[in-house]
Amino acid sequence: MLQLRADPNALAPERLLVFELTGGVMQFTEAVRLVPGLEFLGVEDLDEDELDSDPVVYLMVPSEAALRNIVTLWRGWQQNGTVPYRFSAWKTMLSQLRNIRPWGPQDRVTAADHDILVEEHARDTALHRVEVELVFRRNGEMTEAQVRTAILAVGGTVVSRSRITGAGYHALLADLPGQALADVIARNPAGLAGVEAVLQIRPQSVFQLVPSEEVDGLPAGAALALNGDPIAAIFDAVPLSQHPRLAGTLSIDDPFDLEGQAVGMRTHGTAMASAVVHGDINAAWERSLERRVHFVNMLYATADAALPERFPDLLPADMFERAVLAMRTGDVPTAQHVLIVNASLGDANKPFAGRLSGWARVVDHLSATYGILFVISAGNHHAPLETLDMTAGAFEALDPAERVRVALRASAKQLTTRRVLAPAEAMNAITVGALHADQFIYPNPLPAYNFDVWADTGLCSVSSALGPGHNGATKPEILAPGGRHHVRLSPQGDHHHLVPLTTNAAAFGGIAVAAPPSSTSLGPDVVARSIGTSVAAALATGVAVRAHEALEAAYPDFGALPSAQRACLLKALLVHGARWTNARDLLIEVLGPSEGKYSYRQKDNVRRYIGYGAYDPELIINCADDRATLWAVGTLIADQGQRFRIPWPATMTAKAQPHGLSATLAWLSPPRPGAVAYRAVRMKIVEPAQLGTAGIKASGIQPDPKQAHKGTVVHRRWDGDKAAAVAADGFFELDVQREADDGDMAADFAIVVTLEMPGEVEVYNQVLNRVALKPQVPIAV
């Protein structure tokens, strides 16, 4: 049986054929079904991406002879449109192909990487740094030796290396001379791009410069010293740990000796630590942290303030593994209780383009192995939004509502180049986009040609990276406030650009955070505004930490639960409070399709921008009389289900008024690089059988159920205004199912359910009175 796959990772390239399609992947799978002896594996995890103009799939063949036979068959079809009689079943499939070819240099250097490498080659420098990912083989020593020899042969040097078996990751960080990089760019089979043991050649990981603007007029602030063992860590650039608002709140780990190299402005790490500890200083959270936050130095600021913080001479994926191993293993773990890791680090050189980055695979492996929830920023794109059929003057003359639509149409034309940045596509992580919102009011009229183009829309910020993720998973899952990112109108003759502001973006909006003092600062207690998905992910991390501490206060034995189950619960809680904003209607209106029969595609467009929606810290942490939130954790083996009986409050029965039930399921799946299904464990919320009795139905203001079940968190909502007919002291039953797989290990999961009827103040108490395990203090979780 010959097997087609959609993902080439960890496959043997010497026996790999690349099928270039003329149409969509799902249409092609139908043609494959007509061919005896050929099957498309992993179809259930595929999702049609209509924006992919050059879809490809991969065929593993058992021998070189079989490979040659298929290539010969294709060439005959190309020449005369016929095949031998015994291959007649192949005709429909062959008619949907642009080309069949062996894996080669053009697969090792993708189109997106090619363009970035061209820019790198243009730099006036003797050596150019690249990341060379190797084909992952059991005998890694021979593979690595082959690639090292090839790098040396073209005049290059190996800077560092990493091999992480659980992620199927094997890579070298290398410096190449200009001619060797030129051969890579040209995809010269005689150069490094032609080496069989190379899977992919990618640009070096780089960090983005985040807009920041110093703030005046805020009252002085100081942090209370925290003493509890950390449950959260931040992987980021060396911070100013003794800033008045941070002193005593962080435990610093410097495993890569970066403290001494951080001679520049320590902006990013300081900002992220502040956002986790305090939230937005303009509207700081009432609930203070009780535990210190573990901080692992991953980057450092150079003396050049115009450059972003940079990674040392190591691969980021390797640094992540080393940091997690140091925290959780060994004789003296540095932070053994950490189960939340904030990683507001997006690689601007690696937007997601269908193939999981090695960094994302390592995140998935570490998450599943050590029971850690990674909270990762979606990434930012600062490229201009281009409208070719409208002058700058015509745009300026529009009313604000129409400017929104013009900008949104321009953004939609660039969906393929504005995807989430590595490692944000990781399936086990919560990926956070930036909601276009903050607590700052700019007191003056905006300067000429500057616009808050997406004001009050409920959209993500204009620069926030878009989804979906791997195999169509919803990414980013949630939006958190990332500041209002303004744009500058740039005339381009007969058309115009809208350019997201960079260096002075935070002058007009942003999240208030601690910042290092500059030469003009009046003292050490400096606050600045920050914009983007980095600070949004840090805010979400702070909410997750507070939720954990609230649960510890409410349930004395909560800390005894396995870290993986607590991580799953926090993951579910972050998504559980998310709701689509009013941007949903705007996105459907502008991006379409306009007819209701295309609701699946409409919802797909909505979730690309806002995921499951804007998160709600109030719902996650605090309680309300007219709603009740219940949670449970557990384990499931393959093909096993579990039923949850939810007490239905009497006050929600026989009343024809708005009410609803929402449920969020989360788990951590081991990755399976090279297997048919990368996502080893799949779970689902079974559509409830009692919807009619409860007077509710599936809400239309959420992703389609198929879209919702693509990742490792499922969020569903049912609502209505018909009277429920649930009996007194009755229950609403909800089933969770782990689908059949070949795994032999139980998988941890968490589920969160909320019942609500606005205005009915007995909902919480009536549910509380019927549950066995009651919180000691009233909270919503």
Backbone hydrogen bonds, N-H to C=O, Kabsch-Sander energy under -0.5 kcal/mol:
donor,donor_aa,acceptor,acceptor_aa,energy
2,L,37,G,-2.9
3,Q,60,M,-0.9
4,L,39,E,-3.0
5,R,58,Y,-3.3
11,L,8,P,-2.0
15,R,12,A,-1.7
16,L,13,P,-1.6
17,L,15,R,-0.5
17,L,59,L,-2.5
18,V,101,R,-3.6
19,F,17,L,-0.6
19,F,57,V,-3.0
20,E,18,V,-0.7
20,E,99,N,-2.7
21,L,19,F,-0.6
21,L,55,P,-2.5
22,T,96,Q,-2.4
23,G,96,Q,-0.6
28,F,24,G,-1.6
29,T,25,V,-2.1
30,E,26,M,-1.1
31,A,27,Q,-1.1
32,V,28,F,-2.0
33,R,29,T,-1.5
34,L,31,A,-1.1
35,V,32,V,-2.0
38,L,35,V,-1.6
39,E,2,L,-2.2
41,L,4,L,-2.5
41,L,39,E,-0.7
43,V,40,F,-0.7
45,D,42,G,-1.5
46,L,43,V,-1.7
50,E,48,E,-0.8
52,D,49,D,-1.8
53,S,51,L,-0.9
57,V,19,F,-1.9
58,Y,5,R,-3.6
59,L,17,L,-2.7
60,M,3,Q,-1.9
60,M,58,Y,-0.5
61,V,15,R,-2.3
61,V,59,L,-0.5
67,L,63,S,-1.9
68,R,64,E,-2.4
69,N,65,A,-2.2
70,I,66,A,-2.0
71,V,67,L,-2.1
72,T,68,R,-2.4
73,L,69,N,-2.2
74,W,70,I,-2.3
75,R,71,V,-2.3
76,G,72,T,-2.2
77,W,73,L,-1.9
78,Q,74,W,-2.5
79,Q,75,R,-2.0
80,N,76,G,-2.2
81,G,77,W,-2.0
82,T,76,G,-0.6
87,F,84,P,-2.4
88,S,85,Y,-1.9
90,W,87,F,-2.3
91,K,88,S,-1.5
94,L,90,W,-2.9
95,S,91,K,-2.1
96,Q,93,M,-1.5
97,L,94,L,-1.6
98,R,20,E,-3.8
99,N,20,E,-1.3
101,R,18,V,-1.9
103,W,16,L,-2.1
107,D,104,G,-1.8
108,R,104,G,-1.3
109,V,105,P,-1.5
114,H,110,T,-2.8
115,D,111,A,-1.8
116,I,112,A,-1.4
117,L,113,D,-2.6
118,V,114,H,-2.0
119,E,115,D,-1.5
120,E,116,I,-2.2
121,H,117,L,-2.6
122,A,118,V,-1.3
123,R,119,E,-0.5
123,R,120,E,-1.2
125,T,123,R,-1.8
128,H,176,L,-2.8
130,V,174,A,-2.8
131,E,202,R,-3.1
132,V,130,V,-0.5
132,V,172,L,-3.1
133,E,131,E,-0.7
133,E,200,Q,-2.7
134,L,170,H,-3.5
135,V,197,A,-2.8
137,R,135,V,-0.7
140,G,138,R,-1.4
143,T,139,N,-1.2
144,E,140,G,-2.8
145,A,141,E,-2.4
146,Q,142,M,-2.1
147,V,143,T,-1.9
148,R,144,E,-3.0
149,T,145,A,-2.2
150,A,146,Q,-1.7
151,I,147,V,-2.5
152,L,148,R,-2.5
153,A,149,T,-2.1
154,V,150,A,-1.0
154,V,151,I,-0.6
155,G,152,L,-1.6
156,G,151,I,-2.6
157,T,175,D,-2.0
159,V,157,T,-0.5
159,V,173,L,-3.4
160,S,173,L,-1.3
162,S,171,A,-2.2
164,I,169,Y,-2.9
165,T,163,R,-0.5
167,A,164,I,-1.2
168,G,165,T,-1.8
169,Y,164,I,-2.1
171,A,162,S,-2.7
172,L,132,V,-2.4
173,L,160,S,-2.9
174,A,130,V,-2.6
174,A,172,L,-0.6
175,D,157,T,-2.6
176,L,128,H,-3.0
178,G,126,A,-0.7
181,L,177,P,-2.1
182,A,178,G,-2.3
183,D,179,Q,-2.1
184,V,180,A,-1.7
185,I,181,L,-2.7
186,A,182,A,-2.2
187,R,184,V,-1.2
188,N,183,D,-2.8
191,G,188,N,-2.0
194,G,191,G,-1.6
195,V,192,L,-1.5
198,V,195,V,-1.8
199,L,133,E,-2.6
200,Q,133,E,-1.9
201,I,108,R,-3.1
202,R,131,E,-3.1
202,R,200,Q,-0.5
204,Q,129,R,-1.0
210,V,208,Q,-0.6
213,E,529,R,-1.6
215,V,527,V,-3.7
223,A,244,P,-1.9
226,L,248,G,-2.6
227,N,290,E,-0.8
228,G,290,E,-1.3
233,A,340,I,-2.6
234,I,294,H,-2.5
235,F,342,N,-2.8
236,D,234,I,-0.7
236,D,296,V,-1.8
238,V,299,L,-2.2
241,S,239,P,-1.3
243,H,240,L,-1.9
246,L,243,H,-2.7
247,A,243,H,-2.6
249,T,246,L,-2.6
250,L,246,L,-0.5
251,S,293,V,-2.3
252,I,250,L,-0.6
253,D,295,F,-3.0
257,D,254,D,-1.5
261,Q,258,L,-0.7
262,A,258,L,-1.2
262,A,259,E,-0.8
263,V,261,Q,-2.1
263,V,301,A,-0.8
264,G,301,A,-2.0
267,T,265,M,-2.1
270,T,266,R,-0.7
271,A,267,T,-2.3
272,M,268,H,-2.5
273,A,269,G,-2.3
274,S,270,T,-2.2
275,A,271,A,-2.3
276,V,272,M,-2.1
277,V,273,A,-2.5
278,H,274,S,-3.3
279,G,274,S,-0.8
279,G,275,A,-0.8
281,I,279,G,-0.6
281,I,512,A,-2.5
283,A,280,D,-2.0
284,A,281,I,-0.7
285,W,278,H,-1.4
288,S,286,E,-0.7
292,R,228,G,-1.9
293,V,249,T,-2.5
294,H,232,A,-2.5
295,F,251,S,-3.0
296,V,234,I,-2.8
297,N,253,D,-2.4
297,N,295,F,-0.6
298,M,236,D,-3.7
299,L,236,D,-0.9
300,Y,310,R,-2.0
305,A,303,A,-0.9
307,L,304,D,-1.7
310,R,300,Y,-2.6
314,L,312,P,-2.4
319,M,315,L,-2.1
320,F,316,P,-2.4
321,E,317,A,-1.9
322,R,318,D,-2.4
323,A,319,M,-2.5
324,V,320,F,-2.4
325,L,321,E,-2.7
326,A,322,R,-2.3
327,M,323,A,-2.0
328,R,324,V,-2.5
329,T,325,L,-2.3
334,T,326,A,-2.5
335,A,327,M,-1.2
338,V,335,A,-1.6
339,L,231,I,-2.9
340,I,231,I,-1.6
341,V,373,L,-2.7
342,N,233,A,-3.3
343,A,341,V,-0.5
343,A,375,V,-2.8
345,L,343,A,-1.6
347,D,422,A,-2.8
348,A,206,V,-1.4
348,A,346,G,-1.0
350,K,347,D,-2.3
352,F,420,V,-3.2
356,L,354,G,-0.5
361,R,357,S,-1.9
362,V,358,G,-2.1
363,V,359,W,-2.1
364,D,360,A,-2.4
365,H,361,R,-2.3
366,L,362,V,-2.8
367,S,363,V,-2.6
368,A,364,D,-2.3
369,T,365,H,-2.4
370,Y,366,L,-2.3
371,G,367,S,-1.1
372,I,367,S,-1.3
373,L,339,L,-3.0
374,F,372,I,-0.7
375,V,341,V,-3.0
375,V,373,L,-0.5
376,I,374,F,-0.6
376,I,430,I,-2.5
377,S,343,A,-1.4
378,A,432,V,-2.5
381,H,463,S,-2.8
385,L,498,L,-2.8
386,E,384,P,-0.5
387,T,496,H,-2.1
388,L,386,E,-0.5
390,M,387,T,-0.7
392,A,495,H,-0.5
395,F,391,T,-2.0
396,E,392,A,-2.5
397,A,393,G,-1.5
398,L,395,F,-1.4
402,E,399,D,-0.8
403,R,399,D,-1.9
404,V,400,P,-1.9
405,R,401,A,-1.2
406,V,402,E,-2.3
407,A,403,R,-2.6
408,L,404,V,-2.4
409,R,405,R,-2.4
410,A,406,V,-2.0
411,S,407,A,-2.2
412,A,408,L,-2.4
413,K,409,R,-1.4
414,Q,411,S,-1.6
415,L,412,A,-1.3
417,T,414,Q,-1.3
418,R,414,Q,-0.6
418,R,415,L,-1.0
420,V,466,L,-1.4
421,L,378,A,-2.5
422,A,350,K,-2.4
424,A,421,L,-2.8
426,A,423,P,-2.0
430,I,374,F,-2.6
431,T,429,A,-0.7
432,V,376,I,-2.7
433,G,431,T,-0.5
433,G,478,I,-2.8
435,L,433,G,-0.6
435,L,480,A,-3.0
436,H,459,L,-2.4
437,A,435,L,-2.4
442,Y,440,F,-0.6
450,N,447,P,-1.8
451,F,487,V,-2.6
453,V,451,F,-1.3
455,A,452,D,-1.6
457,T,454,W,-1.3
461,S,434,A,-3.1
464,S,461,S,-1.2
465,A,379,G,-2.6
466,L,418,R,-3.5
467,G,608,R,-2.1
469,G,473,A,-3.5
470,H,425,E,-0.6
472,G,469,G,-1.7
473,A,470,H,-1.6
475,K,473,A,-0.5
477,E,431,T,-1.1
478,I,431,T,-1.6
479,L,613,G,-1.9
480,A,433,G,-2.2
482,G,435,L,-2.5
483,G,437,A,-2.1
485,H,483,G,-0.8
486,H,484,R,-0.8
487,V,451,F,-2.5
488,R,499,V,-2.4
489,L,449,Y,-3.4
490,S,488,R,-0.5
490,S,497,H,-3.0
492,Q,495,H,-2.7
494,D,492,Q,-0.7
495,H,492,Q,-0.7
496,H,387,T,-1.8
497,H,490,S,-2.3
498,L,385,L,-2.4
499,V,488,R,-2.7
499,V,497,H,-0.6
501,L,486,H,-2.3
505,A,502,T,-1.4
507,A,504,N,-1.6
508,F,505,A,-1.4
511,I,530,S,-2.8
513,V,528,A,-3.3
515,A,526,V,-2.2
521,S,518,S,-1.2
526,V,515,A,-0.5
526,V,524,P,-2.2
527,V,215,V,-0.5
528,A,513,V,-3.0
529,R,213,E,-2.8
530,S,511,I,-2.3
531,I,211,P,-1.2
532,G,482,G,-2.6
536,A,532,G,-1.2
537,A,533,T,-2.5
538,A,534,S,-1.9
539,L,535,V,-2.2
540,A,536,A,-2.1
541,T,537,A,-2.2
542,G,538,A,-2.2
543,V,539,L,-1.9
544,A,540,A,-2.2
545,V,541,T,-2.3
546,R,542,G,-2.1
547,A,543,V,-2.4
548,H,544,A,-2.1
549,E,545,V,-2.3
550,A,546,R,-2.4
551,L,547,A,-2.3
552,E,548,H,-2.3
553,A,549,E,-1.9
554,A,550,A,-1.8
555,Y,551,L,-2.6
558,F,555,Y,-2.2
560,A,557,D,-1.4
561,L,558,F,-1.7
566,R,562,P,-2.0
567,A,563,S,-2.7
568,C,564,A,-2.2
569,L,565,Q,-2.1
570,L,566,R,-2.5
571,K,567,A,-2.2
572,A,568,C,-2.5
573,L,569,L,-2.6
574,L,570,L,-2.2
575,V,571,K,-1.4
576,H,572,A,-2.6
577,G,573,L,-1.3
578,A,575,V,-2.1
579,R,614,A,-1.3
580,W,701,I,-0.6
584,R,581,T,-1.9
585,D,582,N,-0.5
586,L,582,N,-1.1
587,L,583,A,-3.0
588,I,584,R,-2.1
589,E,585,D,-2.3
590,V,586,L,-2.6
591,L,587,L,-2.7
592,G,587,L,-0.6
592,G,588,I,-1.4
598,Y,595,E,-1.8
599,S,596,G,-1.2
602,Q,598,Y,-2.2
603,K,599,S,-2.8
604,D,600,Y,-1.8
605,N,601,R,-2.1
606,V,602,Q,-2.0
607,R,603,K,-2.6
608,R,604,D,-1.5
609,Y,605,N,-0.9
609,Y,606,V,-0.8
610,I,606,V,-2.5
611,G,607,R,-1.9
612,Y,477,E,-3.0
613,G,610,I,-2.1
614,A,579,R,-1.9
615,Y,479,L,-2.7
620,I,616,D,-1.8
621,I,617,P,-2.4
622,N,618,E,-2.0
624,A,627,R,-0.5
627,R,624,A,-1.2
628,A,755,L,-2.5
630,L,753,V,-3.2
632,A,751,I,-2.1
634,G,749,F,-2.0
636,L,747,A,-2.0
639,D,739,E,-0.8
640,Q,637,I,-1.3
642,Q,736,V,-2.6
644,F,734,L,-3.0
646,I,644,F,-0.7
646,I,732,F,-2.9
648,W,730,G,-2.4
652,M,649,P,-1.9
653,T,650,A,-1.8
654,A,724,A,-2.5
657,Q,655,K,-2.0
659,H,720,G,-2.2
660,G,756,E,-2.5
661,L,718,W,-2.9
662,S,754,T,-2.1
663,A,716,R,-2.8
664,T,752,V,-2.5
665,L,714,V,-2.7
666,A,750,A,-2.4
667,W,712,T,-2.1
668,L,748,D,-0.7
672,R,678,Y,-1.4
675,A,672,R,-1.9
678,Y,676,V,-0.6
680,A,670,P,-1.7
680,A,678,Y,-1.0
684,K,737,Q,-2.1
686,V,684,K,-0.7
686,V,735,D,-2.3
694,A,690,Q,-2.3
695,G,691,L,-0.5
695,G,692,G,-1.1
696,I,691,L,-2.3
697,K,719,D,-2.1
699,S,717,R,-2.5
702,Q,700,G,-0.9
708,A,704,D,-2.6
709,H,705,P,-1.2
710,K,707,Q,-1.3
712,T,427,M,-0.5
714,V,665,L,-3.1
716,R,663,A,-2.9
718,W,661,L,-3.0
719,D,697,K,-2.5
720,G,659,H,-1.9
722,K,695,G,-0.9
724,A,652,M,-0.5
725,A,693,T,-4.1
730,G,727,A,-2.0
732,F,646,I,-2.5
733,E,731,F,-0.5
734,L,644,F,-2.6
736,V,642,Q,-2.7
737,Q,684,K,-2.5
738,R,640,Q,-3.0
739,E,682,R,-2.8
739,E,737,Q,-0.6
747,A,636,L,-2.8
749,F,634,G,-2.2
750,A,666,A,-2.2
751,I,632,A,-2.7
752,V,664,T,-2.3
753,V,630,L,-2.8
754,T,662,S,-2.5
755,L,628,A,-2.6
756,E,660,G,-2.2
757,M,626,D,-2.1
760,E,757,M,-2.5
761,V,759,G,-1.1
763,V,760,E,-1.4
764,Y,625,D,-2.3
766,Q,762,E,-2.4
767,V,763,V,-1.9
768,L,764,Y,-2.8
769,N,765,N,-2.3
770,R,767,V,-1.5
771,V,768,L,-1.2
774,K,772,A,-0.8
776,Q,554,A,-2.6
779,I,777,V,-0.8
780,A,621,I,-0.7
